[in-house]
Amino acid sequence: MAETEQILDVTKIAPPKKHSTIFQTFDELNPGDAFIIKNDHDPRPLKFQFKFEREGQFEWDYLQEGPEKWRVRISKIISYK
């Protein structure tokens, strides 16, 4: 885990740009780093999208599970090949 993790408040991002902004933030991480998203609902559809588009590349950890505030740490997995 990084000493200082970026927090991305997705409630402040326009709906059409939310997922692309989250994926861009993830793609810019170094392996082993993470960031936290803050949301006002369960981002479960995003998790399914990550499983489809970045399978085996991430870890998803709920830090806060509603009902009004949700926080999720998304980590980029270190790949050992």
ChimeraX attribute file (.defattr): number of C-alpha atoms within 10 A of each C-alpha:
attribute: neighborCount
match mode: 1-to-1
recipient: residues
	/A:1	11
	/A:2	11
	/A:3	7
	/A:4	9
	/A:5	13
	/A:6	14
	/A:7	14
	/A:8	18
	/A:9	15
	/A:10	18
	/A:11	13
	/A:12	10
	/A:13	13
	/A:14	10
	/A:15	10
	/A:16	8
	/A:17	10
	/A:18	15
	/A:19	17
	/A:20	11
	/A:21	15
	/A:22	19
	/A:23	15
	/A:24	10
	/A:25	14
	/A:26	20
	/A:27	13
	/A:28	10
	/A:29	14
	/A:30	13
	/A:31	15
	/A:32	13
	/A:33	19
	/A:34	24
	/A:35	20
	/A:36	22
	/A:37	19
	/A:38	20
	/A:39	20
	/A:40	15
	/A:41	14
	/A:42	19
	/A:43	16
	/A:44	9
	/A:45	10
	/A:46	14
	/A:47	17
	/A:48	12
	/A:49	13
	/A:50	19
	/A:51	15
	/A:52	10
	/A:53	11
	/A:54	15
	/A:55	11
	/A:56	13
	/A:57	16
	/A:58	20
	/A:59	16
	/A:60	15
	/A:61	12
	/A:62	15
	/A:63	13
	/A:64	15
	/A:65	15
	/A:66	13
	/A:67	9
	/A:68	10
	/A:69	12
	/A:70	18
	/A:71	22
	/A:72	22
	/A:73	21
	/A:74	20
	/A:75	23
	/A:76	23
	/A:77	16
	/A:78	13
	/A:79	9
	/A:80	4
	/A:81	3
